[in-house]
């Protein structure tokens, strides 16, 4: 009577396991690259190199309002 027994697992497929391993490695590499890029962007944002105000400031970091004369 086969209705009360658990089904047998399918035989392992070496090609499928190889593909899954390659896919997992690619995802891990992509995740690592993404985390590194997020860390880099966070550091640049903290330094003021990226952001809405960075477009108007000087490269020397002299400030937002330093371009014009303050009379």
N, CA, C and O atoms as a Tripos MOL2 file, in Angstrom:
@<TRIPOS>MOLECULE
protein
  284   283    71     0     0
PROTEIN
NO_CHARGES

@<TRIPOS>ATOM
      1 N           0.8370   -1.1760    0.0000 N.3       1 UNK1
      2 CA          0.0000    0.0000    0.0000 C.3       1 UNK1
      3 C           0.8860    1.2450    0.0000 C.2       1 UNK1
      4 O           1.5460    1.5380    0.9970 O.2       1 UNK1
      5 N           0.9010    1.9540   -1.0810 N.am      2 UNK2
      6 CA          1.7950    3.0800   -1.2550 C.3       2 UNK2
      7 C           1.2430    4.4000   -0.7770 C.2       2 UNK2
      8 O           1.9610    5.4000   -0.8070 O.2       2 UNK2
      9 N          -0.0150    4.4510   -0.3320 N.am      3 UNK3
     10 CA         -0.5560    5.7400    0.0580 C.3       3 UNK3
     11 C          -0.1050    6.1680    1.4470 C.2       3 UNK3
     12 O          -0.2660    7.3330    1.8080 O.2       3 UNK3
     13 N           0.4520    5.2590    2.2300 N.am      4 UNK4
     14 CA          0.8700    5.6050    3.5860 C.3       4 UNK4
     15 C           2.3740    5.8080    3.7110 C.2       4 UNK4
     16 O           2.8620    6.1460    4.7890 O.2       4 UNK4
     17 N           3.1020    5.6120    2.6440 N.am      5 UNK5
     18 CA          4.5490    5.7900    2.6840 C.3       5 UNK5
     19 C           4.9160    7.1290    2.0660 C.2       5 UNK5
     20 O           4.2270    7.6340    1.1790 O.2       5 UNK5
     21 N           6.0130    7.6930    2.5520 N.am      6 UNK6
     22 CA          6.5220    8.9450    1.9800 C.3       6 UNK6
     23 C           7.1370    8.6480    0.6180 C.2       6 UNK6
     24 O           7.7430    7.5930    0.4330 O.2       6 UNK6
     25 N           6.9920    9.5450   -0.3220 N.am      7 UNK7
     26 CA          7.5900    9.2970   -1.6430 C.3       7 UNK7
     27 C           9.1020    9.3520   -1.5690 C.2       7 UNK7
     28 O           9.6790   10.0440   -0.7300 O.2       7 UNK7
     29 N           9.7230    8.6160   -2.4570 N.am      8 UNK8
     30 CA         11.1790    8.6070   -2.5110 C.3       8 UNK8
     31 C          11.6620    9.9390   -3.0960 C.2       8 UNK8
     32 O          11.0310   10.4850   -4.0020 O.2       8 UNK8
     33 N          12.7760   10.4590   -2.5810 N.am      9 UNK9
     34 CA         13.3140   11.7030   -3.1540 C.3       9 UNK9
     35 C          13.8570   11.4340   -4.5580 C.2       9 UNK9
     36 O          14.3160   10.3290   -4.8480 O.2       9 UNK9
     37 N          13.8060   12.4290   -5.4120 N.am     10 UNK10
     38 CA         14.3410   12.2300   -6.7650 C.3      10 UNK10
     39 C          15.8540   12.0530   -6.7180 C.2      10 UNK10
     40 O          16.5090   12.5550   -5.8050 O.2      10 UNK10
     41 N          16.4030   11.3540   -7.6800 N.am     11 UNK11
     42 CA         17.8610   11.1730   -7.6890 C.3      11 UNK11
     43 C          18.5590   12.5270   -7.8940 C.2      11 UNK11
     44 O          18.0440   13.3940   -8.5990 O.2      11 UNK11
     45 N          19.7330   12.7000   -7.2730 N.am     12 UNK12
     46 CA         20.4420   13.9910   -7.4100 C.3      12 UNK12
     47 C          20.8840   14.2210   -8.8510 C.2      12 UNK12
     48 O          21.3380   13.3050   -9.5370 O.2      12 UNK12
     49 N          20.7410   15.4490   -9.2810 N.am     13 UNK13
     50 CA         21.1350   15.8370  -10.6340 C.3      13 UNK13
     51 C          22.3950   16.6960  -10.5380 C.2      13 UNK13
     52 O          22.3180   17.8400  -10.0900 O.2      13 UNK13
     53 N          23.5450   16.1750  -10.9450 N.am     14 UNK14
     54 CA         24.7950   16.9400  -10.7910 C.3      14 UNK14
     55 C          24.8080   18.2280  -11.6030 C.2      14 UNK14
     56 O          25.3920   19.2200  -11.1670 O.2      14 UNK14
     57 N          24.1800   18.2340  -12.7710 N.am     15 UNK15
     58 CA         24.1480   19.4360  -13.5900 C.3      15 UNK15
     59 C          23.3300   20.5310  -12.9130 C.2      15 UNK15
     60 O          23.7240   21.6980  -12.9140 O.2      15 UNK15
     61 N          22.1960   20.1560  -12.3400 N.am     16 UNK16
     62 CA         21.3510   21.1180  -11.6390 C.3      16 UNK16
     63 C          22.0580   21.6720  -10.4050 C.2      16 UNK16
     64 O          21.9900   22.8710  -10.1340 O.2      16 UNK16
     65 N          22.7240   20.8150   -9.6700 N.am     17 UNK17
     66 CA         23.4600   21.2660   -8.4850 C.3      17 UNK17
     67 C          24.5900   22.2200   -8.8770 C.2      17 UNK17
     68 O          24.8540   23.1900   -8.1670 O.2      17 UNK17
     69 N          25.2520   21.9550   -9.9910 N.am     18 UNK18
     70 CA         26.3170   22.8260  -10.4720 C.3      18 UNK18
     71 C          25.7520   24.1970  -10.8370 C.2      18 UNK18
     72 O          26.3400   25.2250  -10.5010 O.2      18 UNK18
     73 N          24.6140   24.2080  -11.5230 N.am     19 UNK19
     74 CA         23.9840   25.4720  -11.8980 C.3      19 UNK19
     75 C          23.5520   26.2540  -10.6610 C.2      19 UNK19
     76 O          23.7400   27.4680  -10.5940 O.2      19 UNK19
     77 N          22.9760   25.5630   -9.6880 N.am     20 UNK20
     78 CA         22.5400   26.2230   -8.4590 C.3      20 UNK20
     79 C          23.7300   26.8120   -7.7100 C.2      20 UNK20
     80 O          23.6380   27.9150   -7.1710 O.2      20 UNK20
     81 N          24.8400   26.0880   -7.6730 N.am     21 UNK21
     82 CA         26.0370   26.5700   -6.9880 C.3      21 UNK21
     83 C          26.5810   27.8170   -7.6810 C.2      21 UNK21
     84 O          26.9480   28.7850   -7.0140 O.2      21 UNK21
     85 N          26.6380   27.8040   -9.0170 N.am     22 UNK22
     86 CA         27.1210   28.9650   -9.7630 C.3      22 UNK22
     87 C          26.1990   30.1680   -9.5500 C.2      22 UNK22
     88 O          26.6650   31.2970   -9.3960 O.2      22 UNK22
     89 N          24.9070   29.9180   -9.5430 N.am     23 UNK23
     90 CA         23.9480   30.9980   -9.3380 C.3      23 UNK23
     91 C          24.1000   31.5900   -7.9370 C.2      23 UNK23
     92 O          24.0740   32.8100   -7.7720 O.2      23 UNK23
     93 N          24.2560   30.7400   -6.9420 N.am     24 UNK24
     94 CA         24.4260   31.1930   -5.5610 C.3      24 UNK24
     95 C          25.7030   32.0210   -5.4200 C.2      24 UNK24
     96 O          25.6990   33.0550   -4.7530 O.2      24 UNK24
     97 N          26.7960   31.5720   -6.0430 N.am     25 UNK25
     98 CA         28.0530   32.3120   -5.9840 C.3      25 UNK25
     99 C          27.9250   33.6740   -6.6620 C.2      25 UNK25
    100 O          28.4610   34.6710   -6.1800 O.2      25 UNK25
    101 N          27.2100   33.7020   -7.7850 N.am     26 UNK26
    102 CA         27.0110   34.9690   -8.4900 C.3      26 UNK26
    103 C          26.1770   35.9310   -7.6400 C.2      26 UNK26
    104 O          26.4700   37.1260   -7.5940 O.2      26 UNK26
    105 N          25.1480   35.4250   -6.9730 N.am     27 UNK27
    106 CA         24.3190   36.2670   -6.1130 C.3      27 UNK27
    107 C          25.1190   36.7960   -4.9300 C.2      27 UNK27
    108 O          24.9760   37.9600   -4.5570 O.2      27 UNK27
    109 N          25.9620   35.9500   -4.3340 N.am     28 UNK28
    110 CA         26.7880   36.3850   -3.2120 C.3      28 UNK28
    111 C          27.7860   37.4570   -3.6560 C.2      28 UNK28
    112 O          28.0270   38.4250   -2.9360 O.2      28 UNK28
    113 N          28.3610   37.2780   -4.8420 N.am     29 UNK29
    114 CA         29.3020   38.2620   -5.3710 C.3      29 UNK29
    115 C          28.5890   39.5840   -5.6320 C.2      29 UNK29
    116 O          29.1190   40.6510   -5.3240 O.2      29 UNK29
    117 N          27.3900   39.5110   -6.1990 N.am     30 UNK30
    118 CA         26.6110   40.7130   -6.4790 C.3      30 UNK30
    119 C          26.2270   41.4180   -5.1810 C.2      30 UNK30
    120 O          26.2880   42.6450   -5.1010 O.2      30 UNK30
    121 N          25.8340   40.6500   -4.1660 N.am     31 UNK31
    122 CA         25.4690   41.2280   -2.8700 C.3      31 UNK31
    123 C          26.6720   41.9050   -2.2230 C.2      31 UNK31
    124 O          26.5480   42.9890   -1.6530 O.2      31 UNK31
    125 N          27.8290   41.2680   -2.3100 N.am     32 UNK32
    126 CA         29.0490   41.8450   -1.7480 C.3      32 UNK32
    127 C          29.3900   43.1570   -2.4490 C.2      32 UNK32
    128 O          29.7510   44.1390   -1.8010 O.2      32 UNK32
    129 N          29.2740   43.1670   -3.7720 N.am     33 UNK33
    130 CA         29.5470   44.3850   -4.5440 C.3      33 UNK33
    131 C          28.5470   45.4790   -4.1870 C.2      33 UNK33
    132 O          28.9190   46.6460   -4.0610 O.2      33 UNK33
    133 N          27.2990   45.1120   -4.0260 N.am     34 UNK34
    134 CA         26.2580   46.0870   -3.6950 C.3      34 UNK34
    135 C          26.5000   46.6970   -2.3150 C.2      34 UNK34
    136 O          26.3330   47.9040   -2.1360 O.2      34 UNK34
    137 N          26.8920   45.8740   -1.3370 N.am     35 UNK35
    138 CA         27.1780   46.3910   -0.0030 C.3      35 UNK35
    139 C          28.3760   47.3320   -0.0270 C.2      35 UNK35
    140 O          28.3690   48.3670    0.6390 O.2      35 UNK35
    141 N          29.3940   46.9790   -0.7850 N.am     36 UNK36
    142 CA         30.5740   47.8420   -0.8930 C.3      36 UNK36
    143 C          30.2080   49.1720   -1.5360 C.2      36 UNK36
    144 O          30.6950   50.2190   -1.1100 O.2      36 UNK36
    145 N          29.3560   49.1430   -2.5540 N.am     37 UNK37
    146 CA         28.9420   50.3800   -3.2230 C.3      37 UNK37
    147 C          28.0910   51.2400   -2.2870 C.2      37 UNK37
    148 O          28.2270   52.4630   -2.2760 O.2      37 UNK37
    149 N          27.2120   50.6060   -1.4980 N.am     38 UNK38
    150 CA         26.4120   51.3620   -0.5260 C.3      38 UNK38
    151 C          27.2990   52.0210    0.5200 C.2      38 UNK38
    152 O          27.0660   53.1660    0.9080 O.2      38 UNK38
    153 N          28.3090   51.3010    0.9700 N.am     39 UNK39
    154 CA         29.2470   51.8470    1.9520 C.3      39 UNK39
    155 C          30.0070   53.0300    1.3590 C.2      39 UNK39
    156 O          30.2080   54.0430    2.0290 O.2      39 UNK39
    157 N          30.4300   52.8990    0.0930 N.am     40 UNK40
    158 CA         31.1390   53.9760   -0.5880 C.3      40 UNK40
    159 C          30.2420   55.2000   -0.7430 C.2      40 UNK40
    160 O          30.6780   56.3220   -0.4850 O.2      40 UNK40
    161 N          28.9990   54.9960   -1.1600 N.am     41 UNK41
    162 CA         28.0710   56.1100   -1.3340 C.3      41 UNK41
    163 C          27.7660   56.7930    0.0030 C.2      41 UNK41
    164 O          27.6560   58.0170    0.0680 O.2      41 UNK41
    165 N          27.6300   56.0010    1.0580 N.am     42 UNK42
    166 CA         27.3620   56.5750    2.3750 C.3      42 UNK42
    167 C          28.5330   57.4510    2.8150 C.2      42 UNK42
    168 O          28.3330   58.5400    3.3520 O.2      42 UNK42
    169 N          29.7360   56.9780    2.5880 N.am     43 UNK43
    170 CA         30.9360   57.7380    2.9520 C.3      43 UNK43
    171 C          31.0020   59.0360    2.1440 C.2      43 UNK43
    172 O          31.3210   60.0900    2.6940 O.2      43 UNK43
    173 N          30.7030   58.9660    0.8400 N.am     44 UNK44
    174 CA         30.7350   60.1620   -0.0010 C.3      44 UNK44
    175 C          29.6520   61.1540    0.4120 C.2      44 UNK44
    176 O          29.8690   62.3660    0.3790 O.2      44 UNK44
    177 N          28.4790   60.6390    0.8030 N.am     45 UNK45
    178 CA         27.3980   61.5230    1.2390 C.3      45 UNK45
    179 C          27.7690   62.2170    2.5480 C.2      45 UNK45
    180 O          27.4720   63.3990    2.7280 O.2      45 UNK45
    181 N          28.4160   61.4920    3.4620 N.am     46 UNK46
    182 CA         28.8480   62.0850    4.7290 C.3      46 UNK46
    183 C          29.8820   63.1840    4.5000 C.2      46 UNK46
    184 O          29.8860   64.1880    5.2130 O.2      46 UNK46
    185 N          30.7500   63.0040    3.5190 N.am     47 UNK47
    186 CA         31.7910   63.9900    3.2290 C.3      47 UNK47
    187 C          31.2460   65.1650    2.4340 C.2      47 UNK47
    188 O          31.9340   66.1740    2.2770 O.2      47 UNK47
    189 N          30.0170   65.0520    1.9280 N.am     48 UNK48
    190 CA         29.4140   66.1400    1.1850 C.3      48 UNK48
    191 C          29.7470   66.1480   -0.2890 C.2      48 UNK48
    192 O          29.5520   67.1620   -0.9590 O.2      48 UNK48
    193 N          30.2450   65.0400   -0.8110 N.am     49 UNK49
    194 CA         30.5820   64.9690   -2.2250 C.3      49 UNK49
    195 C          29.3680   64.6280   -3.0810 C.2      49 UNK49
    196 O          29.3680   64.8790   -4.2860 O.2      49 UNK49
    197 N          28.3420   64.0610   -2.4710 N.am     50 UNK50
    198 CA         27.1300   63.6570   -3.1760 C.3      50 UNK50
    199 C          25.9460   64.2510   -2.4390 C.2      50 UNK50
    200 O          25.8920   64.2100   -1.2100 O.2      50 UNK50
    201 N          25.0130   64.7960   -3.1710 N.am     51 UNK51
    202 CA         23.8130   65.3410   -2.5590 C.3      51 UNK51
    203 C          23.3740   66.6070   -3.2690 C.2      51 UNK51
    204 O          24.0560   67.0890   -4.1730 O.2      51 UNK51
    205 N          22.2520   67.1370   -2.8640 N.am     52 UNK52
    206 CA         21.7120   68.3090   -3.5450 C.3      52 UNK52
    207 C          22.5730   69.5440   -3.3270 C.2      52 UNK52
    208 O          22.6970   70.3680   -4.2330 O.2      52 UNK52
    209 N          23.1620   69.6910   -2.1670 N.am     53 UNK53
    210 CA         23.9770   70.8770   -1.8890 C.3      53 UNK53
    211 C          25.3750   70.7600   -2.4670 C.2      53 UNK53
    212 O          26.0580   71.7700   -2.6340 O.2      53 UNK53
    213 N          25.8090   69.5520   -2.7750 N.am     54 UNK54
    214 CA         27.1680   69.3860   -3.2950 C.3      54 UNK54
    215 C          27.3210   69.9950   -4.6800 C.2      54 UNK54
    216 O          28.4410   70.2920   -5.0960 O.2      54 UNK54
    217 N          26.2330   70.1870   -5.3970 N.am     55 UNK55
    218 CA         26.3070   70.7670   -6.7380 C.3      55 UNK55
    219 C          26.6750   72.2480   -6.7040 C.2      55 UNK55
    220 O          27.1930   72.7770   -7.6880 O.2      55 UNK55
    221 N          26.4160   72.9180   -5.5910 N.am     56 UNK56
    222 CA         26.6280   74.3550   -5.5010 C.3      56 UNK56
    223 C          27.8590   74.7280   -4.6880 C.2      56 UNK56
    224 O          28.2420   75.8970   -4.6610 O.2      56 UNK56
    225 N          28.4730   73.7820   -4.0390 N.am     57 UNK57
    226 CA         29.6250   74.1050   -3.2000 C.3      57 UNK57
    227 C          30.9160   73.9720   -3.9880 C.2      57 UNK57
    228 O          30.9410   73.3580   -5.0550 O.2      57 UNK57
    229 N          31.9570   74.5310   -3.4750 N.am     58 UNK58
    230 CA         33.2590   74.4420   -4.1200 C.3      58 UNK58
    231 C          33.9220   73.1230   -3.7450 C.2      58 UNK58
    232 O          33.5590   72.4910   -2.7530 O.2      58 UNK58
    233 N          34.8880   72.7210   -4.5430 N.am     59 UNK59
    234 CA         35.5880   71.4700   -4.3050 C.3      59 UNK59
    235 C          36.4240   71.5190   -3.0370 C.2      59 UNK59
    236 O          36.6550   70.4820   -2.4140 O.2      59 UNK59
    237 N          36.8780   72.6880   -2.6460 N.am     60 UNK60
    238 CA         37.7140   72.8130   -1.4580 C.3      60 UNK60
    239 C          36.9360   72.7080   -0.1660 C.2      60 UNK60
    240 O          37.5300   72.6970    0.9120 O.2      60 UNK60
    241 N          35.6240   72.6310   -0.2490 N.am     61 UNK61
    242 CA         34.8060   72.4970    0.9430 C.3      61 UNK61
    243 C          34.6300   73.8060    1.6720 C.2      61 UNK61
    244 O          34.4390   73.8130    2.8880 O.2      61 UNK61
    245 N          34.6900   74.9280    0.9500 N.am     62 UNK62
    246 CA         34.5990   76.2210    1.6170 C.3      62 UNK62
    247 C          33.1650   76.5950    1.9870 C.2      62 UNK62
    248 O          32.9510   77.5740    2.7020 O.2      62 UNK62
    249 N          32.1970   75.8440    1.5190 N.am     63 UNK63
    250 CA         30.8430   76.0740    1.9890 C.3      63 UNK63
    251 C          29.8320   76.3540    0.9080 C.2      63 UNK63
    252 O          30.1710   76.5080   -0.2660 O.2      63 UNK63
    253 N          28.5870   76.4160    1.3220 N.am     64 UNK64
    254 CA         27.4550   76.5700    0.4110 C.3      64 UNK64
    255 C          27.3260   78.0050   -0.0880 C.2      64 UNK64
    256 O          27.0230   78.2240   -1.2610 O.2      64 UNK64
    257 N          27.5510   78.9780    0.7800 N.am     65 UNK65
    258 CA         27.3410   80.3720    0.4460 C.3      65 UNK65
    259 C          28.6330   81.1280    0.1070 C.2      65 UNK65
    260 O          28.6300   82.3580    0.0800 O.2      65 UNK65
    261 N          29.7230   80.4210   -0.1480 N.am     66 UNK66
    262 CA         31.0040   81.0920   -0.3350 C.3      66 UNK66
    263 C          31.2290   81.5910   -1.7620 C.2      66 UNK66
    264 O          32.1890   82.3290   -1.9820 O.2      66 UNK66
    265 N          30.4170   81.2380   -2.7200 N.am     67 UNK67
    266 CA         30.6320   81.6560   -4.1040 C.3      67 UNK67
    267 C          30.3550   83.1370   -4.3100 C.2      67 UNK67
    268 O          31.0930   83.7930   -5.0460 O.2      67 UNK67
    269 N          29.3330   83.6780   -3.6950 N.am     68 UNK68
    270 CA         28.9810   85.0800   -3.8890 C.3      68 UNK68
    271 C          29.5170   85.9470   -2.7640 C.2      68 UNK68
    272 O          29.9770   85.4610   -1.7310 O.2      68 UNK68
    273 N          29.4410   87.2540   -3.0030 N.am     69 UNK69
    274 CA         29.8760   88.1820   -1.9530 C.3      69 UNK69
    275 C          28.7400   88.3840   -0.9680 C.2      69 UNK69
    276 O          27.5770   88.4880   -1.3550 O.2      69 UNK69
    277 N          29.0860   88.4370    0.2960 N.am     70 UNK70
    278 CA         28.0970   88.6090    1.3480 C.3      70 UNK70
    279 C          28.1440   90.0590    1.8010 C.2      70 UNK70
    280 O          28.9530   90.3770    2.6720 O.2      70 UNK70
    281 N          27.3120   90.9720    1.2520 N.am     71 UNK71
    282 CA         27.2870   92.3840    1.6350 C.3      71 UNK71
    283 C          26.1020   92.6630    2.4870 C.2      71 UNK71
    284 O          25.9020   93.8000    2.9140 O.2      71 UNK71
@<TRIPOS>BOND
     1     1     2 1
     2     2     3 1
     3     3     4 2
     4     3     5 am
     5     5     6 1
     6     6     7 1
     7     7     8 2
     8     7     9 am
     9     9    10 1
    10    10    11 1
    11    11    12 2
    12    11    13 am
    13    13    14 1
    14    14    15 1
    15    15    16 2
    16    15    17 am
    17    17    18 1
    18    18    19 1
    19    19    20 2
    20    19    21 am
    21    21    22 1
    22    22    23 1
    23    23    24 2
    24    23    25 am
    25    25    26 1
    26    26    27 1
    27    27    28 2
    28    27    29 am
    29    29    30 1
    30    30    31 1
    31    31    32 2
    32    31    33 am
    33    33    34 1
    34    34    35 1
    35    35    36 2
    36    35    37 am
    37    37    38 1
    38    38    39 1
    39    39    40 2
    40    39    41 am
    41    41    42 1
    42    42    43 1
    43    43    44 2
    44    43    45 am
    45    45    46 1
    46    46    47 1
    47    47    48 2
    48    47    49 am
    49    49    50 1
    50    50    51 1
    51    51    52 2
    52    51    53 am
    53    53    54 1
    54    54    55 1
    55    55    56 2
    56    55    57 am
    57    57    58 1
    58    58    59 1
    59    59    60 2
    60    59    61 am
    61    61    62 1
    62    62    63 1
    63    63    64 2
    64    63    65 am
    65    65    66 1
    66    66    67 1
    67    67    68 2
    68    67    69 am
    69    69    70 1
    70    70    71 1
    71    71    72 2
    72    71    73 am
    73    73    74 1
    74    74    75 1
    75    75    76 2
    76    75    77 am
    77    77    78 1
    78    78    79 1
    79    79    80 2
    80    79    81 am
    81    81    82 1
    82    82    83 1
    83    83    84 2
    84    83    85 am
    85    85    86 1
    86    86    87 1
    87    87    88 2
    88    87    89 am
    89    89    90 1
    90    90    91 1
    91    91    92 2
    92    91    93 am
    93    93    94 1
    94    94    95 1
    95    95    96 2
    96    95    97 am
    97    97    98 1
    98    98    99 1
    99    99   100 2
   100    99   101 am
   101   101   102 1
   102   102   103 1
   103   103   104 2
   104   103   105 am
   105   105   106 1
   106   106   107 1
   107   107   108 2
   108   107   109 am
   109   109   110 1
   110   110   111 1
   111   111   112 2
   112   111   113 am
   113   113   114 1
   114   114   115 1
   115   115   116 2
   116   115   117 am
   117   117   118 1
   118   118   119 1
   119   119   120 2
   120   119   121 am
   121   121   122 1
   122   122   123 1
   123   123   124 2
   124   123   125 am
   125   125   126 1
   126   126   127 1
   127   127   128 2
   128   127   129 am
   129   129   130 1
   130   130   131 1
   131   131   132 2
   132   131   133 am
   133   133   134 1
   134   134   135 1
   135   135   136 2
   136   135   137 am
   137   137   138 1
   138   138   139 1
   139   139   140 2
   140   139   141 am
   141   141   142 1
   142   142   143 1
   143   143   144 2
   144   143   145 am
   145   145   146 1
   146   146   147 1
   147   147   148 2
   148   147   149 am
   149   149   150 1
   150   150   151 1
   151   151   152 2
   152   151   153 am
   153   153   154 1
   154   154   155 1
   155   155   156 2
   156   155   157 am
   157   157   158 1
   158   158   159 1
   159   159   160 2
   160   159   161 am
   161   161   162 1
   162   162   163 1
   163   163   164 2
   164   163   165 am
   165   165   166 1
   166   166   167 1
   167   167   168 2
   168   167   169 am
   169   169   170 1
   170   170   171 1
   171   171   172 2
   172   171   173 am
   173   173   174 1
   174   174   175 1
   175   175   176 2
   176   175   177 am
   177   177   178 1
   178   178   179 1
   179   179   180 2
   180   179   181 am
   181   181   182 1
   182   182   183 1
   183   183   184 2
   184   183   185 am
   185   185   186 1
   186   186   187 1
   187   187   188 2
   188   187   189 am
   189   189   190 1
   190   190   191 1
   191   191   192 2
   192   191   193 am
   193   193   194 1
   194   194   195 1
   195   195   196 2
   196   195   197 am
   197   197   198 1
   198   198   199 1
   199   199   200 2
   200   199   201 am
   201   201   202 1
   202   202   203 1
   203   203   204 2
   204   203   205 am
   205   205   206 1
   206   206   207 1
   207   207   208 2
   208   207   209 am
   209   209   210 1
   210   210   211 1
   211   211   212 2
   212   211   213 am
   213   213   214 1
   214   214   215 1
   215   215   216 2
   216   215   217 am
   217   217   218 1
   218   218   219 1
   219   219   220 2
   220   219   221 am
   221   221   222 1
   222   222   223 1
   223   223   224 2
   224   223   225 am
   225   225   226 1
   226   226   227 1
   227   227   228 2
   228   227   229 am
   229   229   230 1
   230   230   231 1
   231   231   232 2
   232   231   233 am
   233   233   234 1
   234   234   235 1
   235   235   236 2
   236   235   237 am
   237   237   238 1
   238   238   239 1
   239   239   240 2
   240   239   241 am
   241   241   242 1
   242   242   243 1
   243   243   244 2
   244   243   245 am
   245   245   246 1
   246   246   247 1
   247   247   248 2
   248   247   249 am
   249   249   250 1
   250   250   251 1
   251   251   252 2
   252   251   253 am
   253   253   254 1
   254   254   255 1
   255   255   256 2
   256   255   257 am
   257   257   258 1
   258   258   259 1
   259   259   260 2
   260   259   261 am
   261   261   262 1
   262   262   263 1
   263   263   264 2
   264   263   265 am
   265   265   266 1
   266   266   267 1
   267   267   268 2
   268   267   269 am
   269   269   270 1
   270   270   271 1
   271   271   272 2
   272   271   273 am
   273   273   274 1
   274   274   275 1
   275   275   276 2
   276   275   277 am
   277   277   278 1
   278   278   279 1
   279   279   280 2
   280   279   281 am
   281   281   282 1
   282   282   283 1
   283   283   284 2
@<TRIPOS>SUBSTRUCTURE
     1 UNK1         2 RESIDUE 1 A UNK
     2 UNK2         6 RESIDUE 1 A UNK
     3 UNK3        10 RESIDUE 1 A UNK
     4 UNK4        14 RESIDUE 1 A UNK
     5 UNK5        18 RESIDUE 1 A UNK
     6 UNK6        22 RESIDUE 1 A UNK
     7 UNK7        26 RESIDUE 1 A UNK
     8 UNK8        30 RESIDUE 1 A UNK
     9 UNK9        34 RESIDUE 1 A UNK
    10 UNK10       38 RESIDUE 1 A UNK
    11 UNK11       42 RESIDUE 1 A UNK
    12 UNK12       46 RESIDUE 1 A UNK
    13 UNK13       50 RESIDUE 1 A UNK
    14 UNK14       54 RESIDUE 1 A UNK
    15 UNK15       58 RESIDUE 1 A UNK
    16 UNK16       62 RESIDUE 1 A UNK
    17 UNK17       66 RESIDUE 1 A UNK
    18 UNK18       70 RESIDUE 1 A UNK
    19 UNK19       74 RESIDUE 1 A UNK
    20 UNK20       78 RESIDUE 1 A UNK
    21 UNK21       82 RESIDUE 1 A UNK
    22 UNK22       86 RESIDUE 1 A UNK
    23 UNK23       90 RESIDUE 1 A UNK
    24 UNK24       94 RESIDUE 1 A UNK
    25 UNK25       98 RESIDUE 1 A UNK
    26 UNK26      102 RESIDUE 1 A UNK
    27 UNK27      106 RESIDUE 1 A UNK
    28 UNK28      110 RESIDUE 1 A UNK
    29 UNK29      114 RESIDUE 1 A UNK
    30 UNK30      118 RESIDUE 1 A UNK
    31 UNK31      122 RESIDUE 1 A UNK
    32 UNK32      126 RESIDUE 1 A UNK
    33 UNK33      130 RESIDUE 1 A UNK
    34 UNK34      134 RESIDUE 1 A UNK
    35 UNK35      138 RESIDUE 1 A UNK
    36 UNK36      142 RESIDUE 1 A UNK
    37 UNK37      146 RESIDUE 1 A UNK
    38 UNK38      150 RESIDUE 1 A UNK
    39 UNK39      154 RESIDUE 1 A UNK
    40 UNK40      158 RESIDUE 1 A UNK
    41 UNK41      162 RESIDUE 1 A UNK
    42 UNK42      166 RESIDUE 1 A UNK
    43 UNK43      170 RESIDUE 1 A UNK
    44 UNK44      174 RESIDUE 1 A UNK
    45 UNK45      178 RESIDUE 1 A UNK
    46 UNK46      182 RESIDUE 1 A UNK
    47 UNK47      186 RESIDUE 1 A UNK
    48 UNK48      190 RESIDUE 1 A UNK
    49 UNK49      194 RESIDUE 1 A UNK
    50 UNK50      198 RESIDUE 1 A UNK
    51 UNK51      202 RESIDUE 1 A UNK
    52 UNK52      206 RESIDUE 1 A UNK
    53 UNK53      210 RESIDUE 1 A UNK
    54 UNK54      214 RESIDUE 1 A UNK
    55 UNK55      218 RESIDUE 1 A UNK
    56 UNK56      222 RESIDUE 1 A UNK
    57 UNK57      226 RESIDUE 1 A UNK
    58 UNK58      230 RESIDUE 1 A UNK
    59 UNK59      234 RESIDUE 1 A UNK
    60 UNK60      238 RESIDUE 1 A UNK
    61 UNK61      242 RESIDUE 1 A UNK
    62 UNK62      246 RESIDUE 1 A UNK
    63 UNK63      250 RESIDUE 1 A UNK
    64 UNK64      254 RESIDUE 1 A UNK
    65 UNK65      258 RESIDUE 1 A UNK
    66 UNK66      262 RESIDUE 1 A UNK
    67 UNK67      266 RESIDUE 1 A UNK
    68 UNK68      270 RESIDUE 1 A UNK
    69 UNK69      274 RESIDUE 1 A UNK
    70 UNK70      278 RESIDUE 1 A UNK
    71 UNK71      282 RESIDUE 1 A UNK
